[in-house]
Amino acid sequence: MSAAGTQSAGEAAAAPRVLIVDDHPLFRMGLSLALAAEGFTVTGEAANGKEALRKVAAGGVDLVLLDIRMPDMDGIEACTLMTSRADDAPVVVMLTTHDEPGVVRSARQAGATAFLSKETDPRELARLLRAILADPARDWLPQVSLPSLTPREEQVLGLLGQGHSNKEIAKLIGVSPETVKDHVERVYQKLDVRDRLGAVRRATELGLLT
C-alpha cells in the first residue's frame, strides 16, 4: 500500500464518530452532510432521547450533538443518562436554538460538555467540535449569572409561582403580610422586574422555577 493510502486510512480511522439527535429530519440531514464535508463520520441519527440512548449503548460514538426539546425524551434527560455511563460516556454537545439561562444551567447539571447554537456556521462548528473533543475537560459552557436570593426569598418566589397572594403566603410561612410584601419587593429588585408576572417569567427563564 502506498504512503498516501496509509495516511488516508489513518485519517479515516481517526475521524470523530458523531451521533446527531434532533426531531427534525431535514436538519439532521443537512447537518450530517455538513459534518461529513468537514471530515467527521456521522455514525447515526436519532429523533428523540430514547432512540439516542439505544444508539449510544450500541457503541461507536465519540460525540453526540443533542437538541433540547424533543418528543418522548428531551435532550436534558438524555444527556443526564448518557453522561452517567461509567466507562464509555461520549462527549455531549447541546446544539439548539434554546439558550435561556435556565436551559444552559440544566445542561450543565446534566453533564453536557458544551452548548452551541444551531445557527453556527458549519466550518466554525466543525472547528469548535474538534477543539471540544481535544479538550473535553475544559468548561465550554456559557456562564450563567443568577441573582442571589436568600432561602426565605426563594420560598416566597416559589409560592408566588404557585399563584398565592401575599396574605396566603403569610399564613403558609407564618409571618405577617407586611413582611411578605418586603420579601416580594426584594425579589422584584433582584430579578429586575416590576410585578408578579414578570417575576415568574424571569425566574422560569433562569431555572429558578419549573
Buried (B, 14 or more C-beta within 10 A) or exposed (E): EEEEEEEEEEEEEEBBBBBBBBBEEEBBBEBBEBBEEBEBBBBBBBBBBBBBBEBBEEEEBBBBBBBBEBEEBBBBBBBBBBBEEEEEBBBBBBBBEBBBBBBBBBBBEBBBBBBBEBEBEBEEBBEBBBEBBEEBEEEBBBEBEEBEBEEBBBBBBBBBBEEBEBEBBBEBBEBEBEBBBBBBEBBBEBBEBEEBEEBBBBBBBBBBBE
